[in-house]
Amino acid sequence: MDTAVNTSRIDKLRWMMVIAMILVGMTSAYVNAISAYIGPFAEKGWDSTIIVIAFSVMTFMSLPGSIVGGALKARFGNKMVLKVGGLGFALTCVATVFITSPWAYVVLMGGVAPFFVYCVYVIQMANIGELFPDKAGLATGLFVAGVGIASALILPLTEWLTRVMDVMYGIGLSGVVYGGFTVLIGFIMIDAPEGYRPQGWTPQEYEIIDEERAEISDSNRDINWAKMMIRPAFWMVYIGEVCFGVLSSGLYSNFIGMVSGLLGVSDSTAAWLYSLFTLVMGGSGILLGYISDRLFGPTKSLALCCLLTAIAIGVFLATGGNSYVLFIAFIVIAGTALGAMQALTPNIMMMAWGNKYFGINYGIMLTTLTVGSFIGPQLAVRVSMLQFLGVSGIVMAVAAALIFISTMFLNKDLGKKVF
């Protein structure tokens, strides 16, 4: 009886919890606003090539952040993760107000703050998977959409703050607000109990292609990081995600500067174009999550988005690389692809390797952003926008091929046509 009552309560409140987790996701949106700081930091005499190192470092923090967040959740629950992560993020941003060196910025906002962000963010992705076993793609897409909308709103706000107050005070003020949201939500969050199933839902049946493998996967759905990393499918998805990392980190790190130089628009206009990019990236998560749940599955949907991005880049470059309309089209398609990556990658991992070890497994997958961000931001500040797009078109075509091929290997591992 108690279990039934608890299930009914979670069924009613789980969508509200997604909204709460979106507010938590604002911290991750904030750390991606680094491109708004390049100009103000340059006025301080700080080298932009040092500043973008912060973006590379912050993606590396996904692994330790995921490990610590997972350990905290296992021992104290998700509420404690939210409280510790939010407080740590806020205090780090406040400490940033007092720094005078670009390398100190790299340490605090590239290392410490993202550590707390990933402690929180990855665990919320796992929580969504546990709360929505029946609608994982849609729920994850909604979460990504909310964070994307937050990103769309945060960059112009951040850019405005750099004009009305000292950039360091703007960082501190914003950090207190976003970190405070996270701590507050730590008091109201609901976690799904182990084995939770919404009332009236039964897991989908898939076509068996290898009975022995299917029996093994059914008896042990949870694969730890060591077993995951010896599977070819993992490395195909991993390398595909690295390709995403090159494109996304390069755009995040210096979007305003590159677009201003390419199209001859003001920094404010470039900031709004970035908002369009992040808005599409977020909104597409809902659509792609639904399409994945209902039609193609996560791997094929993601591969298709990669292919369309490569084609969009090719068309833009082939027509001279100066069309405002075609650039907006590229933004829309690339934003859709990156939204698909954020919404569908967690689903791929939970469907293939289970929920139990998702924190550490997803943390390992997020290191793809680290690898990609060692290439993307440095490339973005050293070459022209056209050259950067040319490289990005090639890597997105590679991503499309690898992720599509991974479908066959994932199904083989599971012994059934899950993907």
N, C-alpha and C positions, 0 to 999 in steps of 0.2 A: 504493500500500500504506500509506504513512504517513497519507494522508488517511482511509483506511478505519479505521485503528487509532485515529486521533484522534477520528473520528466515534463510534466504538464507546465510547470512554472518556467522551465528553461525554454520550452517551445514558445511561450508567450513573450519572453524577455530577450531572446537571443538576437533579434534584429536591433533592439535598442543597444545591445552590447557592441554590435558592429559600429554604430554611430559613436559610441564612447571610444572605441579603438581607433576610429578615424581622427578624433581629437588627439589621441596619443601619437598618431602618425605625423602630426604637425611638426614634431621634433625632427623627424627624418627629412621632412620637406625643408625645414629651416637650414640644415647643414648643407643642402644642395644649392643654397642661394649664394654660394661663394663668388659667382661671376659679378655680383653687384659690388663686391668689395675690391675688385682689381683696380679700378680707377682711383677710389679714395686712398687705397694703400700706396699706389704709385705716387700720389701727391705727398705722402709721407716719406717718399724716397725708398720704399720697399720694392725689391725686385719681384716682378710678377712670376718669374720662373720658380722662385722660392715659394710664393704663395700657393701656386697650383700643386705643389708637393703635398699640401694639406689634403687635397682631394684624394691623392694616391694613398696617403697614410690612412685617411678615414675609411676607405674601403677595406684596407687590411684589418681594421679593427672588428670586422664582421665575425671573424672566427673566435677570438677571445671573448667578445661580447656575447656571442651565442652560447659559448660554453658556460660562462658565468651565469647568464640569464637562465639557461636550462637547469643549472645546479640550484639556483635560488628557487626556481619554480618547483622543482622536485622536492625540495626540503620545506619551503615556507609558503608556496602557492603563488599564483600570478599577481595577487594584490601586493605582495611584498616586492616583487620585481618592479611593478609600476612605481611604487613609492620610492624605492632606492634609485631607480633609473631616473625618474623625474627630478629628484632632489640633486643627484649628482650632476645632471645636465645643467640645471639652473646655476648651481654653485660654480661650475666650470666657466659658464658664460660671464658670470660676475667677475671671476678672476681675470678674464680676458681684458676687462676694462683697464687693468693696471699694467699691461705688458707694453714694452717699447721696442721689441725685436720681432722681425718676421718669423724667425725660427721659434720663438716662444708661441707665436700664433699657430705654427704648424703643430707644435706639441699639444697645446690645449684644444684648439678647435679642429685639428686634424687627427689627434690621438685620443685625448681624454673624453671630450664631449661625444664623439661618435661611439666610443666604447659603451657609454651609458645608453645611447640611442639604440644600438644593436642589442643590448641586454633586453630592452623593452620590445623593440620592433619584431624581432624574429619570434619571440614567444607569443606575441599577439597573432602572428600568422599561424602558428601551431594551434592556438586557441580557436581560431576561425575554423580550421579543419576539424577540430573536435566538436564544435558547436553545429557545424553544417555538413555532416557526412552525406546528406542528400542533395545539397546544392553548393558544393564546394567551389565550383567555378564562378557561379554568380556571386556568392558571398565574398570571395576573395576579390573578384572584380569590383564589387561595390567598395570594398576597403581601399583598393588601389585608386579607384575613382575619387574617393574622398580625400586621400592624401594628395592626389594629383591636383584637385581643386585647391587644396591648401597651398600647394606649391605655386599654383597660378596666382593666387592672391598674395602670397608672401613675398615673391620677388619684387613686384612694383612697390609694395610697402617697404621692403628692405631698402630698395633704391631711393625711395622718398626719405627714409630715415637718415640715409647717408648725406642727404642734402640739407636737412633741417637740424642735425646735431652731429657731433663727432662720431665717426664710424664705430669707435670702441664702445661708446655709451649706448649706441643703437644695438650692438651685439648683446650687451649686458641686459638691457631692458627686454629685448625679445626673448632671450633665454629664460628670464624669470617668468615671463608670461607662459611660454610653451611648457617649461618644466613644471610650472604650477598646475596647468591643466592635467598633466600626467599624474602628479601626486594626488590630485583630487579624485581622478578616476580610479586610482588605486583603492579608494574606499568603497566603490560601488560595483566593481567588476564582478561578473559571475563566470565561473569555470564549469565546463562540462565534466560530469563524472566519467570514469573509465567505462567504455562500452556504451556510451550514450547513443540512443537511436530515437529520432523524433517519432511521435506517435503516428502510426499508420504507414510508416516507411519500412521497406525491406530492401536490402542491397541488391543491385542489379546482377543478373546472371550473364556470364560471357561465354562465347563459344570456346570449347576446349580444343587445343591443338596438341597438347602433350599431357596426358593424364597424370603421369608420374610427377612432372614439374608442377602441375596445377595442384596436386595434393600437397606437395611440399610448401608451395607458396600460401595455400589456404591455411595450413597448420601453423605457419610462422610468417605472418605478414610484416613483421618488424625486422628490418635489416639494419645492422649498425654500420658505422662509417667505414670500418675496415673491410667488411664484406662488400659494401657498396662500391668502394673504390677499386675493386678488382674486376668489376664488370665493364665490358666494352661500352655498353649503353651509357653508363655514367660519363665516360670520357668524351663520348660524342656530344652529349648534352653540355658537358663542361666547356669544351672548346667552342661550341656554338655560343655559349653565354659569354665567353671571353670576347668574341666578336661583337656582341652587344655592348660589352663594357668599353670597347674602343670608341664606338659611336657615341654612347650616352655620356661617358665621362668627358670626352672631348667637347661635346656641346655644352654640358653643364659648366665646365670650368671657365670657358671664355666666350660664351654665346654672344653676349652684348658686343664685345669688341670685334669678334669675327663678322657678325652680321652687319654692324655699322660700317665696317670697311668694305664688305662685299656689295651691299645695296646702297650705301651712301645715306643711310637714315640716322636719326639722332639716337642717343643712348636710350632715351625714354621710349621711342618707337621700338627699338630692339628689345627692350624689356617687355613690352606688350606682346611682341612676337614670341618671346620666350613663354609668356603666360599662355598664349594660344597653344604652343607646343605642349606644355605641361597639362593644360586643360584637356586637350585631345588625348594625351597619354593616360590621364586618369579616367576620362569618360569612356574610352575604348575598352577599359578593363571590364566594365559591366557587359558590354556587347560581346566581347570575345569570350568572357566567362560563360555567357549564355550559349553562344555558338558552340563552345567546347563541350558543355554539358549535353546539348541537344543534337549536335550534328557531327563534327569532325574529330572531336577529342582534342586534348591539349597539345600533343606533339605536332599533329598535322596543321592545326590552326596556327601554331607558332611558326612553323616552317613557311607557311603561306605568307604570313606577315613579313618575314625576313626577305622573301623573294620579291614581294611588292616594293619593299624599301629599296632594294638594290636597283630595281627597274626605275623607280622614281628618281634616284640619284643619277642614273644613266641618262634619262631624258633631260633632266635639268642641265647636266654638263654638255650634252650633245647639242643643245640649243643655245649655247653661249655662256651659260652660267650667270646670267644677269637679269633674268625674268622674275619680277616680284611675284607674279601669279604662280609661276612654277615653283618658286621657293616656298610659298605658302602651301602648295600641294605637297611638297616634300615634307614640310613640317607636320602636316596632317597625317601622312602615311607613316613617317618615322615615329611620330608620337603614338600612333596606333600600335606599331610593332613593339615599342618599348613598354607600352601599357600591357600588351599581351604577354610580354616576358615576365613582368612583375606579377600579373594575375595568374598565369598558367604554370610557371615554373614550380611554385609550391605544390600545385595539384599534381604535376608530373611526379614529384618526389614522394608525396604521400601515397599516391596510387601505386607507385613502383616499390617503395621501400618502407611504407608504413608511417604511423604517427609517433610511435614511442621514442624514436631517436631523431625525430625531425629537427629539433633544435640544433644539434651538432651537425647533422647531415646538411641542413640548409645553410648553416654557417660555413661549411666547407664549400658549398656551391657559390656562396656569396664572395668567396675569394676570387672568383672569376672577374668580379669588378675590380679587385686589387690588381690583377694581372693586366686587365684592359686599361685601367687608369694609369698604369705606368707608361702606357703608350699614348692613349688619347689626349690627356691634358698637355703633355709635353709636345706632342705633334701639333695640337691646336695653337700653341703660342709660338711655334717655330716656323710654321708653313702658312700659306694662304688658305682661305676658306675653301677655294676650289680644289686645291691639292688634298686637303683634309677629306673633303667629300669623295674624291676619287678613291682614296684608300678605303674609306668607309663602305663604298659601294661594293668593292671586292670582298671585304670581310663579311658583309651581310649575305652575299651570295654563298660564301662558304658555310655560314651559319645555317642557311636554308637547307643545304644539302645534308649537313651532318645531323640536324635535328630530325629531318624526315627519315633518314636511314635508321636513326636510333629507335624509331617505332618498331621495326622488325625485331631488333634485339631485346627491347623491353617486353614485347609479347612472348618472345622465346623464353626469356627468364621466368616469366609468370606462368607459362604453359597455357595461356589463353589470350584471346584477342581483347585485351583491356584497352589498348590505345588505337 
